[in-house]
């Protein structure tokens, strides 16, 4: 939770708060009522002014909604507590959730919308071309550097689902690429591609970054909006505020472009 409390950007926090409120407004209010009847505990599902026996036909659906509301309410209280600690007043209502519909060209004449369906289709930790060291494990995955592990921890603590080195096809290439990270942001229903470069050899770094940027640009991705680049020198601690600023700009830019 350290990253969430200390490094979440103001605009992204506003978006999270407004997302929870929006989803709660869309869901019906469902309560689970328990009462004792002798030695037996009876339950009732209450939807609005109606009470239902837990064995009625739609019990599973309403129970799922109740769980969903409970989770959203808990998240909302967490985000509001962080907001009250760092800021004053109400979050800006302009930072409203939306479906961004960002696209990636995967072949000539064929593109995919980078939404949750696309994110779910990506296989996690799919790159088996190069062996990985065992020095940097986190949550069952071995990362290629200390900085990559720190980034994985950052995403996890921020509550941002991500895929590590998934296999992605890009227009103009005959082989897939394996970006370092693909995080998903439910508030805008969009993925971002995140490449992290360790600048151990500056000339190799420049050549590699130039090629990767060209491949992503050819697939229709816009730098700092759809594709993020971060860097470290290998002998310095990766500062999460660096990634936080990058993410905030990309999310804010997506919201602005979607309003046009």
Phi, psi and omega in degrees: 000350185302316181296319181298316182287323190261334191236359181292129181290154183302312184294321179292323177296319177299319179296319179296317179297314181293329177295312180300315180296319179297314181295322178294325177292329183280332184274142173294150179280118181237132177234148175253117182253130179243139174214150181275134175230088186069236179272001186247140175260116179264144179243147173227140174263123183249120177238108186065237179260008183257139177247136182233146171291141181297351179264004183287168195303319187263023185299319182295319180296313181290326177294321176297319178296319178300316178296319180296316178296318180300316179295317180296320180294322177294317178298315181301316179296322177296311182295323179292325178293321177293319178299313181296330180288321187262331190228177178236158177077192181267148174301150181294123181290349179289338180274072184261145177300152179199166173263111190285328180058047173283143186239156176226128179278119183260347177195169178297122181077008181225127178228163175238144172280129185277064181251196183295324178299318178294316179300314181295336181282346183277133178277131180284141175054053188267348185278107178249012183289326183233136179293151179249147175289161180262013185281339192233067180273150172199125177052041174085003180239140175264127180260161189275351180202165177297323180295318179297321177296319178298322178294318178298318177296318179302309180299318182296315181290334177278354181074028181257113177294146181210160171246138179259126179045055175284162178273125182229136175264139179235143178303135178093351180249145179264348178238153179287162172248162182231083179298153183299313182218146168231095177277153179240135182242105185295332184296334177239006181049055184212148173263157167234150173258131185236114176253129178246129181248128169265113188276065180284324176232113190298319181293318177296321179298314181298318181293315180296315181293324179296315181295315182295318179298318180297318180296316181291320179297322179295335178271007175089010181272142182256130180298140180068006174237304178259331183234128181247138175243128172236164187215154167209164184264359178090340181240015178234154178288135179283119183275117183296340178295332178297311179291323179302316179295320179298313181297317182299316180296319181293318181291315180297318178297322178295317178298316181296315181293328182288340180276346184288000000 
